[in-house]
């Protein structure tokens, strides 16, 4: 698949300029740009990826559905607040050189970054005809939900030992709820194809790598407080290698939260982003 750079939308070049500006400023640390590095570099990334998707598919989240994109920004704030609440108990990370109001803008970039990456991955990842024999009946979905609630609660009770479960528990709660209510669900989809799982995994690991890479050179940054013993304590940037596995399930959590939040104002057939990362054909583009 050939992609010509000159065919990108204008905002794609704006995105490249924002990313470049933030990277250059890692060295110069000019204010106030250094303080706002996350919104600058990640909104730049979102603009670039969206324009790339638009080039490939002639339709994209931001270009064709700007109102929904803005809603996702607000949903993203509440999505990351879940993990900030967890961190109150687990104390996995802390922040340096941050201001509280900047945090809110930062949180708004998390969900759209992962969703845009997932949409982009759907352009390249072929259908994978690997199926599982488990049929997720209502009873089984309720069972997964109960397990998810337990897993989500344990890190609050024993945070020093169970902190990795925060990257799994919310997905095992929200995804079964989505499935039981008739909304898009990763768990239900794997009965037919593993494509969505691989797609989200790749999106999660790419997003995680970039978060850690750019955070490593930034002026305001997060610092990890947890320790991982043995060979898995070896780090890539500030993150122990073992920690990157959390980004795999984090992408699944992001999608399940997006669907759950969208279900509060959308019917199942009107959810914009399908579980396979494609844009819902039932949602007519806002513009050509």
VOLODREN-701163 format. One record per residue (C-alpha): y, x, z; chain; residue number from 1; residue in three letters. Coordinates in pm, whole numbers, plus 50000, padded with zeros to 5 digits. Example, Ala and Ser with C-alpha at 12.3 -4.5 7.8 and 13.67 -1.06 7.14 Angstrom:
<recs>
<rec Y="49550" X="51230" Z="50780" mol="A" seq="1" type="ALA"/>
<rec Y="49894" X="51367" Z="50714" mol="A" seq="2" type="SER"/>
</recs>
This chain:
<recs>
<rec Y="50000" X="50000" Z="50000" mol="A" seq="1" type="UNK"/>
<rec Y="50326" X="50160" Z="49885" mol="A" seq="2" type="UNK"/>
<rec Y="50642" X="50104" Z="50087" mol="A" seq="3" type="UNK"/>
<rec Y="50974" X="50209" Z="49935" mol="A" seq="4" type="UNK"/>
<rec Y="51234" X="50293" Z="50197" mol="A" seq="5" type="UNK"/>
<rec Y="51522" X="50170" Z="49980" mol="A" seq="6" type="UNK"/>
<rec Y="51372" X="49821" Z="49986" mol="A" seq="7" type="UNK"/>
<rec Y="51424" X="49779" Z="50360" mol="A" seq="8" type="UNK"/>
<rec Y="51672" X="49523" Z="50486" mol="A" seq="9" type="UNK"/>
<rec Y="52011" X="49663" Z="50591" mol="A" seq="10" type="UNK"/>
<rec Y="51930" X="49614" Z="50959" mol="A" seq="11" type="UNK"/>
<rec Y="51630" X="49842" Z="50911" mol="A" seq="12" type="UNK"/>
<rec Y="51867" X="50128" Z="50843" mol="A" seq="13" type="UNK"/>
<rec Y="52072" X="50024" Z="51145" mol="A" seq="14" type="UNK"/>
<rec Y="51751" X="50054" Z="51345" mol="A" seq="15" type="UNK"/>
<rec Y="51684" X="50404" Z="51212" mol="A" seq="16" type="UNK"/>
<rec Y="52043" X="50501" Z="51301" mol="A" seq="17" type="UNK"/>
<rec Y="52005" X="50368" Z="51656" mol="A" seq="18" type="UNK"/>
<rec Y="51677" X="50556" Z="51708" mol="A" seq="19" type="UNK"/>
<rec Y="51829" X="50875" Z="51570" mol="A" seq="20" type="UNK"/>
<rec Y="52139" X="50838" Z="51788" mol="A" seq="21" type="UNK"/>
<rec Y="51932" X="50794" Z="52102" mol="A" seq="22" type="UNK"/>
<rec Y="51708" X="51092" Z="52022" mol="A" seq="23" type="UNK"/>
<rec Y="52006" X="51319" Z="51951" mol="A" seq="24" type="UNK"/>
<rec Y="52169" X="51206" Z="52274" mol="A" seq="25" type="UNK"/>
<rec Y="51860" X="51314" Z="52471" mol="A" seq="26" type="UNK"/>
<rec Y="52011" X="51661" Z="52424" mol="A" seq="27" type="UNK"/>
<rec Y="52383" X="51591" Z="52456" mol="A" seq="28" type="UNK"/>
<rec Y="52358" X="51319" Z="52728" mol="A" seq="29" type="UNK"/>
<rec Y="52686" X="51158" Z="52624" mol="A" seq="30" type="UNK"/>
<rec Y="52789" X="50858" Z="52833" mol="A" seq="31" type="UNK"/>
<rec Y="52772" X="50563" Z="52833" mol="A" seq="32" type="UNK"/>
<rec Y="52508" X="50598" Z="52561" mol="A" seq="33" type="UNK"/>
<rec Y="52270" X="50797" Z="52781" mol="A" seq="34" type="UNK"/>
<rec Y="52259" X="50519" Z="53042" mol="A" seq="35" type="UNK"/>
<rec Y="52177" X="50264" Z="52773" mol="A" seq="36" type="UNK"/>
<rec Y="51914" X="50468" Z="52594" mol="A" seq="37" type="UNK"/>
<rec Y="51634" X="50209" Z="52629" mol="A" seq="38" type="UNK"/>
<rec Y="51824" X="49921" Z="52464" mol="A" seq="39" type="UNK"/>
<rec Y="51959" X="50156" Z="52197" mol="A" seq="40" type="UNK"/>
<rec Y="51630" X="50318" Z="52099" mol="A" seq="41" type="UNK"/>
<rec Y="51406" X="50014" Z="52143" mol="A" seq="42" type="UNK"/>
<rec Y="51631" X="49764" Z="51969" mol="A" seq="43" type="UNK"/>
<rec Y="51655" X="50023" Z="51694" mol="A" seq="44" type="UNK"/>
<rec Y="51275" X="50037" Z="51686" mol="A" seq="45" type="UNK"/>
<rec Y="51250" X="49656" Z="51676" mol="A" seq="46" type="UNK"/>
<rec Y="51498" X="49634" Z="51389" mol="A" seq="47" type="UNK"/>
<rec Y="51314" X="49903" Z="51193" mol="A" seq="48" type="UNK"/>
<rec Y="50965" X="49755" Z="51243" mol="A" seq="49" type="UNK"/>
<rec Y="51085" X="49403" Z="51161" mol="A" seq="50" type="UNK"/>
<rec Y="51245" X="49523" Z="50837" mol="A" seq="51" type="UNK"/>
<rec Y="50925" X="49712" Z="50752" mol="A" seq="52" type="UNK"/>
<rec Y="50718" X="49396" Z="50804" mol="A" seq="53" type="UNK"/>
<rec Y="50967" X="49204" Z="50590" mol="A" seq="54" type="UNK"/>
<rec Y="50927" X="49462" Z="50315" mol="A" seq="55" type="UNK"/>
<rec Y="50547" X="49426" Z="50323" mol="A" seq="56" type="UNK"/>
<rec Y="50510" X="49051" Z="50381" mol="A" seq="57" type="UNK"/>
<rec Y="50847" X="48919" Z="50263" mol="A" seq="58" type="UNK"/>
<rec Y="50873" X="48740" Z="50595" mol="A" seq="59" type="UNK"/>
<rec Y="50934" X="48864" Z="50947" mol="A" seq="60" type="UNK"/>
<rec Y="51010" X="48750" Z="51300" mol="A" seq="61" type="UNK"/>
<rec Y="51377" X="48843" Z="51321" mol="A" seq="62" type="UNK"/>
<rec Y="51478" X="48782" Z="50959" mol="A" seq="63" type="UNK"/>
<rec Y="51315" X="48440" Z="50916" mol="A" seq="64" type="UNK"/>
<rec Y="51307" X="48313" Z="51274" mol="A" seq="65" type="UNK"/>
<rec Y="51616" X="48447" Z="51457" mol="A" seq="66" type="UNK"/>
<rec Y="51629" X="48163" Z="51712" mol="A" seq="67" type="UNK"/>
<rec Y="51269" X="48223" Z="51814" mol="A" seq="68" type="UNK"/>
<rec Y="51339" X="48595" Z="51830" mol="A" seq="69" type="UNK"/>
<rec Y="51622" X="48535" Z="52079" mol="A" seq="70" type="UNK"/>
<rec Y="51390" X="48318" Z="52290" mol="A" seq="71" type="UNK"/>
<rec Y="51135" X="48600" Z="52294" mol="A" seq="72" type="UNK"/>
<rec Y="51402" X="48833" Z="52432" mol="A" seq="73" type="UNK"/>
<rec Y="51449" X="48599" Z="52729" mol="A" seq="74" type="UNK"/>
<rec Y="51074" X="48549" Z="52770" mol="A" seq="75" type="UNK"/>
<rec Y="51036" X="48927" Z="52778" mol="A" seq="76" type="UNK"/>
<rec Y="51259" X="48956" Z="53085" mol="A" seq="77" type="UNK"/>
<rec Y="51031" X="48727" Z="53285" mol="A" seq="78" type="UNK"/>
<rec Y="50723" X="48901" Z="53145" mol="A" seq="79" type="UNK"/>
<rec Y="50822" X="49242" Z="53281" mol="A" seq="80" type="UNK"/>
<rec Y="50942" X="49093" Z="53610" mol="A" seq="81" type="UNK"/>
<rec Y="50575" X="49021" Z="53684" mol="A" seq="82" type="UNK"/>
<rec Y="50507" X="49394" Z="53696" mol="A" seq="83" type="UNK"/>
<rec Y="50822" X="49469" Z="53892" mol="A" seq="84" type="UNK"/>
<rec Y="50695" X="49224" Z="54156" mol="A" seq="85" type="UNK"/>
<rec Y="50358" X="49400" Z="54151" mol="A" seq="86" type="UNK"/>
<rec Y="50534" X="49734" Z="54187" mol="A" seq="87" type="UNK"/>
<rec Y="50698" X="49611" Z="54507" mol="A" seq="88" type="UNK"/>
<rec Y="50348" X="49622" Z="54658" mol="A" seq="89" type="UNK"/>
<rec Y="50179" X="49901" Z="54461" mol="A" seq="90" type="UNK"/>
<rec Y="50478" X="50137" Z="54436" mol="A" seq="91" type="UNK"/>
<rec Y="50339" X="50293" Z="54117" mol="A" seq="92" type="UNK"/>
<rec Y="50674" X="50394" Z="53974" mol="A" seq="93" type="UNK"/>
<rec Y="51041" X="50430" Z="54061" mol="A" seq="94" type="UNK"/>
<rec Y="51360" X="50467" Z="53858" mol="A" seq="95" type="UNK"/>
<rec Y="51625" X="50735" Z="53850" mol="A" seq="96" type="UNK"/>
<rec Y="51979" X="50715" Z="53710" mol="A" seq="97" type="UNK"/>
<rec Y="51944" X="50342" Z="53647" mol="A" seq="98" type="UNK"/>
<rec Y="52182" X="50052" Z="53711" mol="A" seq="99" type="UNK"/>
<rec Y="52044" X="49709" Z="53794" mol="A" seq="100" type="UNK"/>
<rec Y="52221" X="49522" Z="53516" mol="A" seq="101" type="UNK"/>
<rec Y="52091" X="49768" Z="53255" mol="A" seq="102" type="UNK"/>
<rec Y="51737" X="49689" Z="53373" mol="A" seq="103" type="UNK"/>
<rec Y="51767" X="49328" Z="53259" mol="A" seq="104" type="UNK"/>
<rec Y="51859" X="49435" Z="52907" mol="A" seq="105" type="UNK"/>
<rec Y="51575" X="49689" Z="52913" mol="A" seq="106" type="UNK"/>
<rec Y="51323" X="49421" Z="53009" mol="A" seq="107" type="UNK"/>
<rec Y="51426" X="49216" Z="52706" mol="A" seq="108" type="UNK"/>
<rec Y="51287" X="49482" Z="52470" mol="A" seq="109" type="UNK"/>
<rec Y="50931" X="49498" Z="52607" mol="A" seq="110" type="UNK"/>
<rec Y="50775" X="49186" Z="52458" mol="A" seq="111" type="UNK"/>
<rec Y="50943" X="49193" Z="52114" mol="A" seq="112" type="UNK"/>
<rec Y="50846" X="49560" Z="52073" mol="A" seq="113" type="UNK"/>
<rec Y="50477" X="49487" Z="52126" mol="A" seq="114" type="UNK"/>
<rec Y="50483" X="49166" Z="51922" mol="A" seq="115" type="UNK"/>
<rec Y="50658" X="49337" Z="51630" mol="A" seq="116" type="UNK"/>
<rec Y="50401" X="49617" Z="51645" mol="A" seq="117" type="UNK"/>
<rec Y="50119" X="49362" Z="51649" mol="A" seq="118" type="UNK"/>
<rec Y="50263" X="49186" Z="51346" mol="A" seq="119" type="UNK"/>
<rec Y="50290" X="49520" Z="51167" mol="A" seq="120" type="UNK"/>
<rec Y="49929" X="49611" Z="51257" mol="A" seq="121" type="UNK"/>
<rec Y="49812" X="49280" Z="51111" mol="A" seq="122" type="UNK"/>
<rec Y="49942" X="49401" Z="50774" mol="A" seq="123" type="UNK"/>
<rec Y="49695" X="49691" Z="50770" mol="A" seq="124" type="UNK"/>
<rec Y="49391" X="49610" Z="50985" mol="A" seq="125" type="UNK"/>
<rec Y="49115" X="49442" Z="50783" mol="A" seq="126" type="UNK"/>
<rec Y="48895" X="49162" Z="50908" mol="A" seq="127" type="UNK"/>
<rec Y="48622" X="49292" Z="51136" mol="A" seq="128" type="UNK"/>
<rec Y="48309" X="49079" Z="51115" mol="A" seq="129" type="UNK"/>
<rec Y="48182" X="49185" Z="51456" mol="A" seq="130" type="UNK"/>
<rec Y="48112" X="48879" Z="51666" mol="A" seq="131" type="UNK"/>
<rec Y="47986" X="48815" Z="52016" mol="A" seq="132" type="UNK"/>
<rec Y="47720" X="48562" Z="52099" mol="A" seq="133" type="UNK"/>
<rec Y="47897" X="48421" Z="52404" mol="A" seq="134" type="UNK"/>
<rec Y="48040" X="48075" Z="52349" mol="A" seq="135" type="UNK"/>
<rec Y="48342" X="48023" Z="52571" mol="A" seq="136" type="UNK"/>
<rec Y="48283" X="47673" Z="52699" mol="A" seq="137" type="UNK"/>
<rec Y="48528" X="47510" Z="52940" mol="A" seq="138" type="UNK"/>
<rec Y="48309" X="47608" Z="53235" mol="A" seq="139" type="UNK"/>
<rec Y="48306" X="47971" Z="53123" mol="A" seq="140" type="UNK"/>
<rec Y="48680" X="47970" Z="53064" mol="A" seq="141" type="UNK"/>
<rec Y="48736" X="47833" Z="53415" mol="A" seq="142" type="UNK"/>
<rec Y="48507" X="48109" Z="53542" mol="A" seq="143" type="UNK"/>
<rec Y="48714" X="48375" Z="53366" mol="A" seq="144" type="UNK"/>
<rec Y="49028" X="48214" Z="53506" mol="A" seq="145" type="UNK"/>
<rec Y="48896" X="48232" Z="53862" mol="A" seq="146" type="UNK"/>
<rec Y="48796" X="48596" Z="53812" mol="A" seq="147" type="UNK"/>
<rec Y="49142" X="48662" Z="53672" mol="A" seq="148" type="UNK"/>
<rec Y="49309" X="48508" Z="53977" mol="A" seq="149" type="UNK"/>
<rec Y="49096" X="48723" Z="54207" mol="A" seq="150" type="UNK"/>
<rec Y="49165" X="49039" Z="54006" mol="A" seq="151" type="UNK"/>
<rec Y="49538" X="48959" Z="54000" mol="A" seq="152" type="UNK"/>
<rec Y="49546" X="48913" Z="54377" mol="A" seq="153" type="UNK"/>
<rec Y="49353" X="49226" Z="54484" mol="A" seq="154" type="UNK"/>
<rec Y="49634" X="49475" Z="54397" mol="A" seq="155" type="UNK"/>
<rec Y="49862" X="49294" Z="54641" mol="A" seq="156" type="UNK"/>
<rec Y="49605" X="49317" Z="54920" mol="A" seq="157" type="UNK"/>
<rec Y="49485" X="49674" Z="54860" mol="A" seq="158" type="UNK"/>
<rec Y="49754" X="49827" Z="54636" mol="A" seq="159" type="UNK"/>
<rec Y="49654" X="50191" Z="54686" mol="A" seq="160" type="UNK"/>
<rec Y="49306" X="50136" Z="54542" mol="A" seq="161" type="UNK"/>
<rec Y="49346" X="49841" Z="54307" mol="A" seq="162" type="UNK"/>
<rec Y="49678" X="49909" Z="54133" mol="A" seq="163" type="UNK"/>
<rec Y="49515" X="49952" Z="53785" mol="A" seq="164" type="UNK"/>
<rec Y="49408" X="49587" Z="53798" mol="A" seq="165" type="UNK"/>
<rec Y="49765" X="49470" Z="53738" mol="A" seq="166" type="UNK"/>
<rec Y="49711" X="49567" Z="53372" mol="A" seq="167" type="UNK"/>
<rec Y="49410" X="49336" Z="53342" mol="A" seq="168" type="UNK"/>
<rec Y="49451" X="49045" Z="53585" mol="A" seq="169" type="UNK"/>
<rec Y="49742" X="48855" Z="53423" mol="A" seq="170" type="UNK"/>
<rec Y="49561" X="48850" Z="53088" mol="A" seq="171" type="UNK"/>
<rec Y="49245" X="48706" Z="53248" mol="A" seq="172" type="UNK"/>
<rec Y="49459" X="48433" Z="53403" mol="A" seq="173" type="UNK"/>
<rec Y="49690" X="48341" Z="53116" mol="A" seq="174" type="UNK"/>
<rec Y="49453" X="48369" Z="52819" mol="A" seq="175" type="UNK"/>
<rec Y="49194" X="48123" Z="52957" mol="A" seq="176" type="UNK"/>
<rec Y="49477" X="47883" Z="53046" mol="A" seq="177" type="UNK"/>
<rec Y="49601" X="47905" Z="52687" mol="A" seq="178" type="UNK"/>
<rec Y="49250" X="47841" Z="52555" mol="A" seq="179" type="UNK"/>
<rec Y="49189" X="47545" Z="52787" mol="A" seq="180" type="UNK"/>
<rec Y="49515" X="47387" Z="52674" mol="A" seq="181" type="UNK"/>
<rec Y="49430" X="47432" Z="52306" mol="A" seq="182" type="UNK"/>
<rec Y="49672" X="47717" Z="52240" mol="A" seq="183" type="UNK"/>
<rec Y="49601" X="48051" Z="52064" mol="A" seq="184" type="UNK"/>
<rec Y="49372" X="48265" Z="52276" mol="A" seq="185" type="UNK"/>
<rec Y="49227" X="48614" Z="52230" mol="A" seq="186" type="UNK"/>
<rec Y="48916" X="48523" Z="52428" mol="A" seq="187" type="UNK"/>
<rec Y="48839" X="48227" Z="52202" mol="A" seq="188" type="UNK"/>
<rec Y="48907" X="48432" Z="51890" mol="A" seq="189" type="UNK"/>
<rec Y="48655" X="48708" Z="51968" mol="A" seq="190" type="UNK"/>
<rec Y="48380" X="48451" Z="51916" mol="A" seq="191" type="UNK"/>
<rec Y="48461" X="48486" Z="51546" mol="A" seq="192" type="UNK"/>
<rec Y="48625" X="48825" Z="51500" mol="A" seq="193" type="UNK"/>
<rec Y="48733" X="49132" Z="51696" mol="A" seq="194" type="UNK"/>
<rec Y="49027" X="49189" Z="51462" mol="A" seq="195" type="UNK"/>
<rec Y="49287" X="49062" Z="51708" mol="A" seq="196" type="UNK"/>
<rec Y="49153" X="49283" Z="51988" mol="A" seq="197" type="UNK"/>
<rec Y="49167" X="49601" Z="51777" mol="A" seq="198" type="UNK"/>
<rec Y="49509" X="49502" Z="51647" mol="A" seq="199" type="UNK"/>
<rec Y="49656" X="49456" Z="51995" mol="A" seq="200" type="UNK"/>
<rec Y="49486" X="49773" Z="52121" mol="A" seq="201" type="UNK"/>
<rec Y="49642" X="49982" Z="51845" mol="A" seq="202" type="UNK"/>
<rec Y="49982" X="49818" Z="51897" mol="A" seq="203" type="UNK"/>
<rec Y="49954" X="49881" Z="52271" mol="A" seq="204" type="UNK"/>
<rec Y="49865" X="50249" Z="52240" mol="A" seq="205" type="UNK"/>
<rec Y="50142" X="50314" Z="51983" mol="A" seq="206" type="UNK"/>
<rec Y="50395" X="50134" Z="52201" mol="A" seq="207" type="UNK"/>
<rec Y="50272" X="50314" Z="52513" mol="A" seq="208" type="UNK"/>
<rec Y="50290" X="50656" Z="52347" mol="A" seq="209" type="UNK"/>
<rec Y="50650" X="50593" Z="52237" mol="A" seq="210" type="UNK"/>
<rec Y="50752" X="50461" Z="52579" mol="A" seq="211" type="UNK"/>
<rec Y="50618" X="50772" Z="52746" mol="A" seq="212" type="UNK"/>
<rec Y="50751" X="51010" Z="52478" mol="A" seq="213" type="UNK"/>
<rec Y="51105" X="50875" Z="52481" mol="A" seq="214" type="UNK"/>
<rec Y="51111" X="50834" Z="52858" mol="A" seq="215" type="UNK"/>
<rec Y="51012" X="51198" Z="52898" mol="A" seq="216" type="UNK"/>
<rec Y="51339" X="51318" Z="52741" mol="A" seq="217" type="UNK"/>
<rec Y="51573" X="51044" Z="52862" mol="A" seq="218" type="UNK"/>
<rec Y="51848" X="51063" Z="53124" mol="A" seq="219" type="UNK"/>
<rec Y="51766" X="50736" Z="53302" mol="A" seq="220" type="UNK"/>
<rec Y="51389" X="50725" Z="53336" mol="A" seq="221" type="UNK"/>
<rec Y="51096" X="50597" Z="53536" mol="A" seq="222" type="UNK"/>
<rec Y="50889" X="50832" Z="53748" mol="A" seq="223" type="UNK"/>
<rec Y="50525" X="50771" Z="53833" mol="A" seq="224" type="UNK"/>
<rec Y="50432" X="50786" Z="54200" mol="A" seq="225" type="UNK"/>
<rec Y="50057" X="50726" Z="54174" mol="A" seq="226" type="UNK"/>
<rec Y="49810" X="51014" Z="54160" mol="A" seq="227" type="UNK"/>
<rec Y="49493" X="51033" Z="53952" mol="A" seq="228" type="UNK"/>
<rec Y="49235" X="51290" Z="54067" mol="A" seq="229" type="UNK"/>
<rec Y="49019" X="51519" Z="53857" mol="A" seq="230" type="UNK"/>
<rec Y="49033" X="51575" Z="53484" mol="A" seq="231" type="UNK"/>
<rec Y="49194" X="51236" Z="53431" mol="A" seq="232" type="UNK"/>
<rec Y="49494" X="51364" Z="53625" mol="A" seq="233" type="UNK"/>
<rec Y="49585" X="51567" Z="53315" mol="A" seq="234" type="UNK"/>
<rec Y="49908" X="51424" Z="53179" mol="A" seq="235" type="UNK"/>
<rec Y="50055" X="51348" Z="52842" mol="A" seq="236" type="UNK"/>
<rec Y="50426" X="51344" Z="52924" mol="A" seq="237" type="UNK"/>
<rec Y="50458" X="51183" Z="53270" mol="A" seq="238" type="UNK"/>
<rec Y="50156" X="50954" Z="53229" mol="A" seq="239" type="UNK"/>
<rec Y="49803" X="51065" Z="53329" mol="A" seq="240" type="UNK"/>
<rec Y="49570" X="51035" Z="53030" mol="A" seq="241" type="UNK"/>
<rec Y="49366" X="50770" Z="53206" mol="A" seq="242" type="UNK"/>
<rec Y="49679" X="50561" Z="53241" mol="A" seq="243" type="UNK"/>
<rec Y="49707" X="50513" Z="52866" mol="A" seq="244" type="UNK"/>
<rec Y="49409" X="50279" Z="52880" mol="A" seq="245" type="UNK"/>
<rec Y="49639" X="50038" Z="53061" mol="A" seq="246" type="UNK"/>
<rec Y="49847" X="50002" Z="52747" mol="A" seq="247" type="UNK"/>
<rec Y="49546" X="49856" Z="52564" mol="A" seq="248" type="UNK"/>
<rec Y="49521" X="49554" Z="52791" mol="A" seq="249" type="UNK"/>
<rec Y="49899" X="49547" Z="52838" mol="A" seq="250" type="UNK"/>
<rec Y="49935" X="49439" Z="52474" mol="A" seq="251" type="UNK"/>
<rec Y="49687" X="49157" Z="52536" mol="A" seq="252" type="UNK"/>
<rec Y="49885" X="49051" Z="52841" mol="A" seq="253" type="UNK"/>
<rec Y="50203" X="49052" Z="52634" mol="A" seq="254" type="UNK"/>
<rec Y="50058" X="48817" Z="52374" mol="A" seq="255" type="UNK"/>
<rec Y="49900" X="48582" Z="52628" mol="A" seq="256" type="UNK"/>
<rec Y="50230" X="48560" Z="52817" mol="A" seq="257" type="UNK"/>
<rec Y="50418" X="48495" Z="52494" mol="A" seq="258" type="UNK"/>
<rec Y="50182" X="48207" Z="52408" mol="A" seq="259" type="UNK"/>
<rec Y="50195" X="48066" Z="52762" mol="A" seq="260" type="UNK"/>
<rec Y="50576" X="48074" Z="52773" mol="A" seq="261" type="UNK"/>
<rec Y="50601" X="47931" Z="52421" mol="A" seq="262" type="UNK"/>
<rec Y="50365" X="47649" Z="52518" mol="A" seq="263" type="UNK"/>
<rec Y="50634" X="47520" Z="52752" mol="A" seq="264" type="UNK"/>
<rec Y="50840" X="47413" Z="52451" mol="A" seq="265" type="UNK"/>
<rec Y="50602" X="47427" Z="52153" mol="A" seq="266" type="UNK"/>
<rec Y="50290" X="47238" Z="52050" mol="A" seq="267" type="UNK"/>
<rec Y="49980" X="47451" Z="51973" mol="A" seq="268" type="UNK"/>
<rec Y="50019" X="47431" Z="51597" mol="A" seq="269" type="UNK"/>
<rec Y="50383" X="47539" Z="51620" mol="A" seq="270" type="UNK"/>
<rec Y="50329" X="47873" Z="51796" mol="A" seq="271" type="UNK"/>
<rec Y="50497" X="48118" Z="51562" mol="A" seq="272" type="UNK"/>
<rec Y="50278" X="48428" Z="51608" mol="A" seq="273" type="UNK"/>
<rec Y="49908" X="48371" Z="51551" mol="A" seq="274" type="UNK"/>
<rec Y="49643" X="48548" Z="51755" mol="A" seq="275" type="UNK"/>
<rec Y="49568" X="48771" Z="51455" mol="A" seq="276" type="UNK"/>
<rec Y="49930" X="48889" Z="51443" mol="A" seq="277" type="UNK"/>
<rec Y="50028" X="48690" Z="51136" mol="A" seq="278" type="UNK"/>
<rec Y="50321" X="48449" Z="51133" mol="A" seq="279" type="UNK"/>
<rec Y="50228" X="48082" Z="51142" mol="A" seq="280" type="UNK"/>
<rec Y="50253" X="47932" Z="50795" mol="A" seq="281" type="UNK"/>
<rec Y="50333" X="47594" Z="50951" mol="A" seq="282" type="UNK"/>
<rec Y="50665" X="47738" Z="51067" mol="A" seq="283" type="UNK"/>
<rec Y="50883" X="47735" Z="50759" mol="A" seq="284" type="UNK"/>
<rec Y="51107" X="48039" Z="50718" mol="A" seq="285" type="UNK"/>
<rec Y="51463" X="47994" Z="50828" mol="A" seq="286" type="UNK"/>
<rec Y="51585" X="48175" Z="50515" mol="A" seq="287" type="UNK"/>
<rec Y="51448" X="48353" Z="50211" mol="A" seq="288" type="UNK"/>
</recs>
